[in-house]
Amino acid sequence: MPNRRDFIVLGAAGAACPAFAQGAAVSARTCYTTSFERFEGPVLRLSDFAGKPILVVNTASLCGYTPQYAGLQKLWSDMGPRGLVMIGAPSNDFGGQEPGGKAEIMETVQGYGVTFPIVAKVVVKGPEAHPFYRWAALEKPRETPQWNFHKYLVGRDGHLAASIPTAVEPMDSRVIAAIEKQFTSGPA
């Protein structure tokens, strides 16, 4: 018999993901019910990447951590061909460090030679947060982004495998080990 906690958890999941509340076939306990708008082109649906590890990073052009774009690109160059999906999600939530629009954001990423997908600007915290970030906050409520360049690694099973703080560089051995674990784990 469900208890009070079960109803609270189910209610929170329904609020974070309307498809869950409507009984969608894909579980709200995975990221696959979310998608990102692109600056141009089709919507980036995470369900299209089921079975692959996905690294989502909230980025900002005017941040002291902006040089992490170079490490993210290196990580993408090394592991993208093996199946890693990487998404840069610009956000102005921390310190107002992403105030520009598409042109300014793309100028910054091009300066770092970024070739992985950069989506349209999103909100990562609070009640207006993008659905992916609301989902991630339900998965790991004590490990939400506290600043720009927080990294979420979604496992091949669609669940949050790791929440990596801002100060951890993309090429850090802990990041690489977490991704490698996804490549070597059993079937998704």
N, CA, C and O of each residue as an XYZ file, in Angstrom:
752
protein
N       0.845     -1.184      0.000
C       0.000      0.000      0.000
C       0.886      1.241      0.000
O       1.801      1.336      0.818
N       0.636      2.202     -0.905
C       1.444      3.410     -0.965
C       1.317      4.220      0.331
O       0.249      4.308      0.936
N       2.440      4.800      0.724
C       2.415      5.662      1.905
C       2.461      7.128      1.470
O       2.486      7.437      0.278
N       2.470      8.007      2.446
C       2.447      9.453      2.172
C       3.650      9.879      1.330
O       3.519     10.708      0.429
N       4.832      9.305      1.627
C       6.041      9.648      0.886
C       5.904      9.285     -0.592
O       6.330     10.052     -1.456
N       5.312      8.123     -0.895
C       5.116      7.723     -2.290
C       4.289      8.749     -3.043
O       4.602      9.077     -4.187
N       3.236      9.258     -2.417
C       2.394     10.253     -3.069
C       3.135     11.559     -3.287
O       2.937     12.224     -4.304
N       3.994     11.937     -2.332
C       4.777     13.164     -2.484
C       5.754     13.015     -3.642
O       5.870     13.919     -4.469
N       6.466     11.876     -3.716
C       7.423     11.638     -4.782
C       6.711     11.612     -6.136
O       7.173     12.230     -7.095
N       5.597     10.902     -6.211
C       4.851     10.841     -7.469
C       4.308     12.203     -7.863
O       4.298     12.550     -9.044
N       3.863     12.965     -6.899
C       3.367     14.310     -7.188
C       4.468     15.209     -7.696
O       4.249     15.986     -8.626
N       5.663     15.122     -7.101
C       6.798     15.926     -7.555
C       7.201     15.520     -8.968
O       7.512     16.374     -9.798
N       7.197     14.227     -9.239
C       7.544     13.765    -10.583
C       6.531     14.269    -11.607
O       6.901     14.662    -12.713
N       5.278     14.257    -11.243
C       4.245     14.760    -12.144
C       4.380     16.242    -12.393
O       4.151     16.708    -13.509
N       4.751     16.993    -11.369
C       4.934     18.438    -11.529
C       6.144     18.735    -12.400
O       6.116     19.668    -13.203
N       7.206     17.949    -12.250
C       8.430     18.181    -13.015
C       8.293     17.703    -14.456
O       8.949     18.233    -15.353
N       7.458     16.723    -14.675
C       7.333     16.133    -15.998
C       5.868     15.826    -16.287
O       5.361     14.786    -15.865
N       5.188     16.710    -16.995
C       3.774     16.490    -17.268
C       3.486     15.163    -17.970
O       2.422     14.577    -17.776
N       4.442     14.684    -18.791
C       4.220     13.403    -19.461
C       4.073     12.281    -18.439
O       3.288     11.355    -18.644
N       4.822     12.357    -17.337
C       4.719     11.355    -16.282
C       3.327     11.405    -15.659
O       2.699     10.370    -15.437
N       2.859     12.603    -15.383
C       1.543     12.758    -14.766
C       0.452     12.188    -15.664
O      -0.587     11.741    -15.178
N       0.691     12.204    -16.990
C      -0.298     11.690    -17.929
C      -0.085     10.205    -18.219
O      -0.786      9.631    -19.052
N       0.890      9.571    -17.527
C       1.115      8.137    -17.705
C       1.851      7.795    -18.982
O       1.538      6.786    -19.615
N       2.822      8.605    -19.383
C       3.577      8.358    -20.607
C       4.313      7.029    -20.515
O       4.624      6.551    -19.423
N       4.587      6.440    -21.674
C       5.259      5.152    -21.726
C       6.702      5.239    -21.235
O       7.210      4.287    -20.641
N       7.367      6.369    -21.476
C       8.740      6.540    -21.014
C       8.686      7.037    -19.582
O       7.984      8.000    -19.274
N       9.427      6.378    -18.713
C       9.405      6.721    -17.297
C       9.969      8.106    -17.045
O      10.968      8.489    -17.654
N       9.339      8.864    -16.153
C       9.845     10.173    -15.764
C      11.105     10.013    -14.943
O      11.782     10.999    -14.651
N      11.426      8.811    -14.573
C      12.647      8.583    -13.819
C      13.871      8.552    -14.714
O      14.982      8.354    -14.222
N      13.703      8.740    -15.998
C      14.829      8.890    -16.918
C      14.774     10.289    -17.515
O      13.780     11.003    -17.382
N      15.850     10.660    -18.165
C      15.912     11.988    -18.795
C      15.211     12.008    -20.145
O      15.081     13.071    -20.752
N      14.765     10.876    -20.619
C      14.302     10.769    -21.998
C      12.990     11.486    -22.305
O      12.581     11.554    -23.464
N      12.342     12.009    -21.302
C      11.124     12.784    -21.551
C      11.449     14.252    -21.811
O      10.544     15.044    -22.077
N      12.730     14.627    -21.740
C      13.106     16.034    -21.916
C      13.791     16.263    -23.253
O      14.279     15.335    -23.897
N      13.811     17.515    -23.643
C      14.476     17.917    -24.881
C      14.959     19.354    -24.728
O      14.549     20.067    -23.812
N      15.824     19.763    -25.628
C      16.364     21.117    -25.624
C      16.085     21.782    -26.967
O      16.198     21.151    -28.018
N      15.727     23.042    -26.924
C      15.596     23.836    -28.148
C      17.003     24.176    -28.625
O      17.898     24.430    -27.819
N      17.184     24.179    -29.916
C      18.458     24.605    -30.495
C      18.304     26.045    -30.985
O      17.189     26.542    -31.150
N      19.430     26.700    -31.212
C      19.364     28.019    -31.830
C      18.813     27.886    -33.237
O      18.055     28.736    -33.705
N      19.202     26.809    -33.905
C      18.725     26.517    -35.259
C      18.567     25.009    -35.381
O      19.287     24.252    -34.730
N      17.649     24.582    -36.195
C      17.494     23.158    -36.436
C      16.461     22.521    -35.530
O      15.786     23.196    -34.751
N      16.352     21.197    -35.648
C      15.321     20.475    -34.894
C      15.613     20.452    -33.393
O      16.748     20.648    -32.958
N      14.577     20.213    -32.633
C      14.693     20.064    -31.184
C      15.634     18.898    -30.888
O      15.615     17.888    -31.591
N      16.449     19.037    -29.859
C      17.369     17.995    -29.445
C      16.670     17.150    -28.385
O      16.632     17.523    -27.212
N      16.118     16.011    -28.801
C      15.366     15.128    -27.906
C      16.319     14.119    -27.276
O      17.008     13.383    -27.982
N      16.354     14.087    -25.953
C      17.267     13.168    -25.280
C      16.888     11.713    -25.532
O      17.744     10.832    -25.452
N      15.627     11.450    -25.835
C      15.217     10.076    -26.150
C      15.940      9.553    -27.393
O      16.071      8.341    -27.563
N      16.409     10.453    -28.264
C      17.161     10.033    -29.446
C      18.520      9.449    -29.078
O      19.166      8.805    -29.905
N      18.955      9.673    -27.841
C      20.271      9.223    -27.398
C      20.189      8.100    -26.365
O      21.164      7.821    -25.668
N      19.036      7.465    -26.269
C      18.867      6.354    -25.323
C      19.964      5.324    -25.566
O      20.261      4.966    -26.705
N      20.557      4.858    -24.475
C      21.611      3.863    -24.562
C      23.011      4.451    -24.667
O      23.993      3.710    -24.711
N      23.113      5.786    -24.708
C      24.417      6.443    -24.773
C      24.604      7.321    -23.540
O      23.627      7.850    -23.010
N      25.846      7.485    -23.072
C      26.067      8.444    -21.992
C      25.911      9.866    -22.535
O      26.306     10.163    -23.663
N      25.329     10.735    -21.712
C      25.071     12.127    -22.111
C      25.660     13.036    -21.043
O      25.349     12.892    -19.861
N      26.513     13.973    -21.457
C      27.069     14.960    -20.546
C      26.420     16.302    -20.859
O      26.571     16.826    -21.963
N      25.694     16.862    -19.886
C      25.031     18.158    -20.045
C      25.734     19.146    -19.120
O      25.870     18.901    -17.922
N      26.178     20.263    -19.688
C      26.944     21.258    -18.944
C      26.266     22.611    -19.089
O      26.012     23.065    -20.205
N      25.967     23.271    -17.944
C      25.439     24.634    -18.035
C      26.628     25.578    -18.199
O      27.531     25.601    -17.362
N      26.622     26.345    -19.265
C      27.763     27.155    -19.653
C      27.461     28.650    -19.547
O      26.308     29.062    -19.417
N      28.520     29.446    -19.607
C      28.389     30.904    -19.608
C      29.630     31.496    -20.264
O      30.742     31.009    -20.057
N      29.440     32.535    -21.046
C      30.523     33.136    -21.824
C      31.450     34.040    -21.026
O      32.613     34.204    -21.396
N      30.964     34.629    -19.941
C      31.745     35.627    -19.209
C      32.186     35.132    -17.834
O      32.364     35.935    -16.917
N      32.360     33.854    -17.684
C      32.672     33.226    -16.402
C      34.171     32.915    -16.315
O      34.826     32.690    -17.333
N      34.693     32.905    -15.115
C      36.075     32.499    -14.914
C      36.323     31.052    -15.340
O      37.463     30.661    -15.592
N      35.258     30.266    -15.419
C      35.371     28.865    -15.838
C      35.144     28.677    -17.343
O      35.198     27.550    -17.836
N      34.892     29.756    -18.072
C      34.636     29.648    -19.511
C      35.750     28.906    -20.249
O      35.453     28.209    -21.220
N      37.029     29.018    -19.836
C      38.067     28.226    -20.516
C      37.840     26.714    -20.449
O      38.512     25.963    -21.156
N      36.901     26.253    -19.608
C      36.581     24.818    -19.605
C      36.011     24.371    -20.947
O      35.984     23.174    -21.234
N      35.556     25.311    -21.772
C      35.107     24.930    -23.115
C      36.204     24.141    -23.839
O      35.902     23.190    -24.559
N      37.469     24.524    -23.656
C      38.566     23.829    -24.330
C      38.644     22.377    -23.857
O      38.803     21.471    -24.676
N      38.537     22.149    -22.558
C      38.553     20.782    -22.029
C      37.336     19.989    -22.451
O      37.435     18.798    -22.745
N      36.174     20.652    -22.484
C      34.958     19.971    -22.943
C      35.111     19.544    -24.403
O      34.705     18.443    -24.775
N      35.696     20.411    -25.230
C      35.908     20.067    -26.637
C      36.874     18.893    -26.763
O      36.668     18.008    -27.593
N      37.917     18.879    -25.952
C      38.880     17.761    -25.974
C      38.176     16.457    -25.569
O      38.366     15.414    -26.194
N      37.370     16.539    -24.522
C      36.606     15.375    -24.077
C      35.685     14.886    -25.192
O      35.594     13.685    -25.449
N      35.014     15.808    -25.844
C      34.114     15.487    -26.965
C      34.890     14.861    -28.124
O      34.446     13.874    -28.711
N      36.045     15.435    -28.449
C      36.857     14.892    -29.544
C      37.328     13.473    -29.238
O      37.368     12.619    -30.124
N      37.686     13.229    -27.971
C      38.181     11.913    -27.576
C      37.061     10.884    -27.431
O      37.224      9.735    -27.842
N      35.934     11.280    -26.856
C      34.908     10.300    -26.488
C      33.628     10.369    -27.322
O      32.822      9.439    -27.289
N      33.436     11.437    -28.053
C      32.271     11.525    -28.937
C      32.221     10.387    -29.945
O      31.163      9.789    -30.139
N      33.351     10.070    -30.597
C      33.343      8.957    -31.550
C      33.004      7.603    -30.907
O      32.579      6.673    -31.592
N      33.195      7.506    -29.597
C      32.876      6.261    -28.884
C      31.417      6.219    -28.445
O      30.943      5.185    -27.977
N      30.701      7.334    -28.592
C      29.282      7.340    -28.247
C      28.864      8.368    -27.220
O      27.673      8.486    -26.935
N      29.806      9.124    -26.647
C      29.424     10.161    -25.690
C      28.654     11.265    -26.398
O      29.074     11.751    -27.448
N      27.532     11.654    -25.820
C      26.764     12.799    -26.297
C      27.067     13.942    -25.337
O      27.003     13.766    -24.120
N      27.395     15.109    -25.876
C      27.693     16.263    -25.035
C      26.801     17.415    -25.470
O      26.607     17.662    -26.661
N      26.260     18.116    -24.470
C      25.364     19.245    -24.737
C      25.788     20.409    -23.854
O      25.870     20.275    -22.633
N      26.052     21.537    -24.469
C      26.299     22.776    -23.735
C      24.990     23.537    -23.638
O      24.330     23.788    -24.646
N      24.619     23.903    -22.417
C      23.348     24.595    -22.167
C      23.638     25.964    -21.548
O      23.745     26.073    -20.327
N      23.767     27.008    -22.370
C      24.048     28.336    -21.837
C      22.964     28.792    -20.863
O      21.773     28.569    -21.078
N      23.415     29.436    -19.787
C      22.486     29.912    -18.767
C      23.015     31.207    -18.164
O      24.223     31.376    -17.996
N      22.115     32.104    -17.847
C      22.463     33.382    -17.230
C      22.156     33.376    -15.732
O      22.101     34.433    -15.105
N      21.956     32.191    -15.162
C      21.497     32.061    -13.773
C      22.516     32.444    -12.718
O      22.137     32.847    -11.618
N      23.792     32.330    -13.023
C      24.812     32.537    -11.998
C      25.672     33.742    -12.362
O      26.452     33.694    -13.313
N      25.526     34.806    -11.613
C      26.338     35.991    -11.807
C      26.040     36.777    -13.070
O      26.812     37.661    -13.440
N      24.927     36.473    -13.743
C      24.591     37.190    -14.977
C      25.698     37.076    -16.014
O      25.967     38.027    -16.747
N      26.350     35.899    -16.079
C      27.534     35.738    -16.914
C      27.250     35.195    -18.314
O      28.175     34.842    -19.046
N      25.971     35.130    -18.684
C      25.580     34.778    -20.060
C      24.456     35.725    -20.474
O      23.336     35.285    -20.732
N      24.759     37.040    -20.538
C      23.698     38.010    -20.827
C      23.328     38.112    -22.302
O      22.251     38.603    -22.639
N      24.211     37.652    -23.182
C      23.994     37.830    -24.613
C      23.026     36.838    -25.211
O      22.495     35.954    -24.538
N      22.821     37.014    -26.482
C      21.968     36.118    -27.252
C      22.808     35.163    -28.076
O      23.985     34.940    -27.795
N      22.180     34.604    -29.099
C      22.820     33.592    -29.937
C      24.165     34.064    -30.487
O      25.144     33.322    -30.408
N      24.240     35.264    -31.037
C      25.479     35.730    -31.671
C      26.637     35.770    -30.678
O      27.742     35.321    -30.985
N      26.383     36.304    -29.497
C      27.449     36.414    -28.500
C      27.870     35.030    -27.981
O      29.056     34.760    -27.794
N      26.887     34.173    -27.757
C      27.191     32.824    -27.276
C      28.006     32.068    -28.317
O      29.009     31.438    -27.981
N      27.586     32.126    -29.571
C      28.283     31.393    -30.623
C      29.681     31.959    -30.869
O      30.594     31.206    -31.208
N      29.863     33.256    -30.707
C      31.198     33.844    -30.847
C      32.143     33.252    -29.792
O      33.292     32.924    -30.090
N      31.651     33.123    -28.574
C      32.469     32.546    -27.507
C      32.815     31.093    -27.800
O      33.985     30.716    -27.735
N      31.822     30.274    -28.122
C      32.098     28.846    -28.332
C      32.984     28.630    -29.553
O      33.825     27.732    -29.556
N      32.804     29.438    -30.582
C      33.664     29.298    -31.762
C      35.102     29.666    -31.433
O      36.037     29.103    -32.002
N      35.282     30.615    -30.511
C      36.628     30.988    -30.072
C      37.367     29.840    -29.405
O      38.597     29.808    -29.398
N      36.623     28.904    -28.850
C      37.215     27.713    -28.228
C      37.182     26.502    -29.159
O      37.565     25.403    -28.759
N      36.731     26.694    -30.386
C      36.692     25.600    -31.350
C      35.661     24.536    -31.044
O      35.821     23.383    -31.443
N      34.600     24.908    -30.339
C      33.579     23.948    -29.920
C      32.795     23.414    -31.119
O      32.318     24.173    -31.962
N      32.678     22.081    -31.169
C      31.890     21.446    -32.229
C      30.730     20.619    -31.675
O      29.896     20.140    -32.442
N      30.666     20.446    -30.342
C      29.540     19.716    -29.768
C      28.320     20.642    -29.726
O      28.479     21.862    -29.776
N      27.106     20.086    -29.635
C      25.896     20.913    -29.684
C      25.799     21.909    -28.522
O      26.010     21.561    -27.360
N      25.479     23.134    -28.868
C      25.159     24.185    -27.903
C      23.686     24.510    -28.144
O      23.294     24.860    -29.257
N      22.889     24.393    -27.107
C      21.448     24.627    -27.247
C      21.117     26.077    -26.895
O      21.973     26.826    -26.424
N      19.868     26.454    -27.130
C      19.410     27.793    -26.786
C      19.482     27.984    -25.269
O      19.394     27.020    -24.509
N      19.639     29.216    -24.847
C      19.801     29.545    -23.429
C      18.651     28.986    -22.602
O      17.490     29.035    -23.009
N      19.006     28.444    -21.409
C      18.027     27.828    -20.505
C      18.180     28.383    -19.095
O      19.181     29.016    -18.759
N      17.172     28.129    -18.287
C      17.218     28.401    -16.851
C      17.541     27.077    -16.177
O      16.939     26.055    -16.509
N      18.485     27.074    -15.231
C      18.877     25.817    -14.594
C      18.455     25.700    -13.138
O      18.579     24.628    -12.546
N      17.957     26.783    -12.549
C      17.568     26.707    -11.141
C      16.235     27.412    -10.913
O      15.830     28.287    -11.680
N      15.570     27.007     -9.842
C      14.317     27.654     -9.465
C      13.109     27.076    -10.167
O      13.214     26.103    -10.914
N      11.951     27.688     -9.920
C      10.693     27.155    -10.455
C      10.578     27.235    -11.978
O       9.775     26.518    -12.575
N      11.364     28.090    -12.602
C      11.325     28.215    -14.064
C      12.400     27.382    -14.747
O      12.625     27.529    -15.949
N      13.061     26.514    -14.001
C      14.149     25.707    -14.562
C      13.660     24.851    -15.725
O      12.516     24.399    -15.763
N      14.559     24.650    -16.658
C      14.308     23.779    -17.806
C      13.935     22.384    -17.290
O      14.456     21.965    -16.256
N      13.053     21.656    -17.976
C      12.639     20.317    -17.518
C      13.786     19.357    -17.240
O      13.689     18.558    -16.308
N      14.870     19.404    -18.010
C      16.009     18.531    -17.720
C      16.570     18.830    -16.341
O      16.872     17.914    -15.575
N      16.710     20.101    -16.025
C      17.291     20.480    -14.731
C      16.340     20.198    -13.569
O      16.784     19.909    -12.458
N      15.042     20.281    -13.823
C      14.080     19.883    -12.776
C      14.177     18.370    -12.539
O      14.157     17.915    -11.396
N      14.282     17.599    -13.623
C      14.430     16.149    -13.515
C      15.709     15.800    -12.752
O      15.683     14.972    -11.842
N      16.826     16.430    -13.120
C      18.104     16.151    -12.457
C      18.044     16.496    -10.973
O      18.629     15.795    -10.147
N      17.340     17.574    -10.630
C      17.197     17.957     -9.218
C      16.401     16.915     -8.443
O      16.637     16.725     -7.250
N      15.472     16.242     -9.092
C      14.751     15.144     -8.440
C      15.661     13.927     -8.276
O      15.583     13.226     -7.268
N      16.518     13.676     -9.256
C      17.435     12.538     -9.201
C      18.490     12.725     -8.108
O      18.768     11.800     -7.344
N      19.070     13.911     -8.036
C      20.142     14.193     -7.062
C      19.896     15.570     -6.448
O      20.571     16.537     -6.801
N      18.930     15.662     -5.531
C      18.533     16.972     -5.000
C      19.627     17.728     -4.250
O      19.554     18.951     -4.129
N      20.616     17.040     -3.758
C      21.698     17.723     -3.021
C      22.896     18.040     -3.904
O      23.920     18.519     -3.417
N      22.771     17.774     -5.202
C      23.902     17.965     -6.119
C      23.509     18.808     -7.326
O      23.909     18.515     -8.453
N      22.728     19.850     -7.085
C      22.288     20.726     -8.163
C      23.375     21.758     -8.480
O      24.242     22.012     -7.644
N      23.341     22.349     -9.665
C      24.352     23.349    -10.021
C      24.373     24.516     -9.038
O      23.336     25.078     -8.684
N      25.576     24.857     -8.614
C      25.771     26.017     -7.746
C      26.442     27.153     -8.503
O      26.530     28.275     -8.004
N      26.920     26.853     -9.726
C      27.572     27.859    -10.549
C      27.617     27.351    -11.984
O      27.152     26.248    -12.274
N      28.170     28.148    -12.867
C      28.319     27.777    -14.277
C      29.304     26.609    -14.414
O      30.187     26.423    -13.578
N      29.135     25.845    -15.466
C      29.976     24.710    -15.818
C      29.852     23.527    -14.859
O      30.798     22.766    -14.659
N      28.661     23.391    -14.272
C      28.320     22.168    -13.548
C      28.041     21.110    -14.611
O      27.456     21.406    -15.653
N      28.456     19.891    -14.346
C      28.336     18.829    -15.340
C      27.455     17.707    -14.808
O      27.688     17.186    -13.718
N      26.453     17.343    -15.576
C      25.614     16.191    -15.256
C      25.927     15.097    -16.264
O      25.863     15.319    -17.473
N      26.266     13.912    -15.760
C      26.467     12.760    -16.630
C      25.266     11.840    -16.490
O      24.988     11.312    -15.413
N      24.569     11.661    -17.586
C      23.438     10.739    -17.642
C      23.979      9.411    -18.142
O      24.667      9.351    -19.162
N      23.662      8.352    -17.418
C      24.126      7.033    -17.798
C      23.384      6.481    -19.004
O      22.394      7.053    -19.460
N      23.874      5.370    -19.506
C      23.261      4.736    -20.679
C      21.837      4.274    -20.403
O      21.074      4.014    -21.333
N      21.478      4.171    -19.118
C      20.125      3.755    -18.752
C      19.168      4.938    -18.595
O      18.001      4.741    -18.257
N      19.641      6.156    -18.835
C      18.784      7.343    -18.736
C      18.688      7.928    -17.345
O      17.968      8.904    -17.133
N      19.407      7.345    -16.384
C      19.425      7.860    -15.013
C      20.687      8.690    -14.805
O      21.679      8.520    -15.514
N      20.637      9.570    -13.847
C      21.776     10.427    -13.557
C      22.883      9.581    -12.916
O      22.714      9.042    -11.822
N      24.005      9.478    -13.609
C      25.128      8.673    -13.133
C      26.079      9.485    -12.269
O      26.696      8.947    -11.350
N      26.205     10.791    -12.560
C      27.128     11.629    -11.792
C      26.721     13.089    -11.910
O      26.194     13.540    -12.927
N      26.986     13.802    -10.830
C      26.817     15.250    -10.778
C      28.196     15.797    -10.436
O      28.709     15.565     -9.342
N      28.791     16.522    -11.372
C      30.190     16.920    -11.255
C      30.267     18.432    -11.048
O      29.835     19.200    -11.908
N      30.810     18.853     -9.920
C      30.851     20.287     -9.609
C      31.667     21.110    -10.606
O      32.524     20.587    -11.318
N      31.384     22.371    -10.635
C      32.006     23.347    -11.524
C      33.523     23.270    -11.545
O      34.122     23.226    -12.619
N      34.150     23.252    -10.388
C      35.612     23.343    -10.304
C      36.330     22.120    -10.867
O      37.535     22.182    -11.110
N      35.629     21.022    -11.078
C      36.255     19.820    -11.634
C      36.378     20.010    -13.148
O      35.381     20.151    -13.857
N      37.609     20.009    -13.616
C      37.897     20.213    -15.040
C      37.364     19.049    -15.877
O      37.332     17.911    -15.407
N      36.950     19.326    -17.101
C      36.401     18.260    -17.949
C      37.341     17.077    -18.174
O      36.875     15.944    -18.294
N      38.648     17.311    -18.234
C      39.598     16.227    -18.484
C      40.132     15.617    -17.187
O      41.084     14.838    -17.216
N      39.531     15.963    -16.061
C      39.905     15.391    -14.769
C      39.688     13.876    -14.820
O      38.749     13.395    -15.454
N      40.552     13.147    -14.154
C      40.462     11.678    -14.174
C      39.124     11.177    -13.633
O      38.658     10.116    -14.048
N      38.496     11.919    -12.716
C      37.201     11.495    -12.172
C      36.104     11.584    -13.231
O      35.215     10.733    -13.280
N      36.164     12.601    -14.070
C      35.175     12.749    -15.152
C      35.374     11.631    -16.167
O      34.422     10.962    -16.570
N      36.616     11.442    -16.570
C      36.923     10.405    -17.558
C      36.531      9.030    -17.029
O      35.962      8.226    -17.767
N      36.829      8.749    -15.757
C      36.477      7.449    -15.170
C      34.963      7.237    -15.139
O      34.485      6.135    -15.405
N      34.206      8.294    -14.815
C      32.739      8.176    -14.780
C      32.183      7.868    -16.164
O      31.258      7.067    -16.305
N      32.748      8.505    -17.182
C      32.299      8.251    -18.562
C      32.723      6.857    -19.006
O      31.929      6.115    -19.584
N      33.975      6.507    -18.734
C      34.465      5.165    -19.092
C      33.600      4.068    -18.478
O      33.324      3.051    -19.113
N      33.182      4.288    -17.247
C      32.322      3.306    -16.578
C      31.046      3.074    -17.386
O      30.546      1.952    -17.457
N      30.529      4.132    -17.990
C      29.328      3.992    -18.811
C      29.590      3.155    -20.065
O      28.724      2.402    -20.512
N      30.778      3.293    -20.620
C      31.134      2.514    -21.819
C      31.321      1.050    -21.484
O      31.069      0.184    -22.322
N      31.761      0.761    -20.263
C      32.076     -0.624    -19.922
C      30.956     -1.326    -19.160
O      31.028     -2.532    -18.927
N      29.922     -0.581    -18.770
C      28.811     -1.215    -18.050
C      27.988     -2.074    -19.002
O      28.088     -1.946    -20.222
N      27.201     -2.919    -18.441
C      26.365     -3.828    -19.240
C      25.387     -3.075    -20.125
O      25.399     -1.845    -20.159
N      24.546     -3.801    -20.837
C      23.601     -3.191    -21.767
C      22.674     -2.215    -21.047
O      22.284     -2.415    -19.897
N      22.347     -1.169    -21.762
C      21.443     -0.143    -21.196
C      20.030     -0.636    -21.146
O      19.139      0.089    -20.702
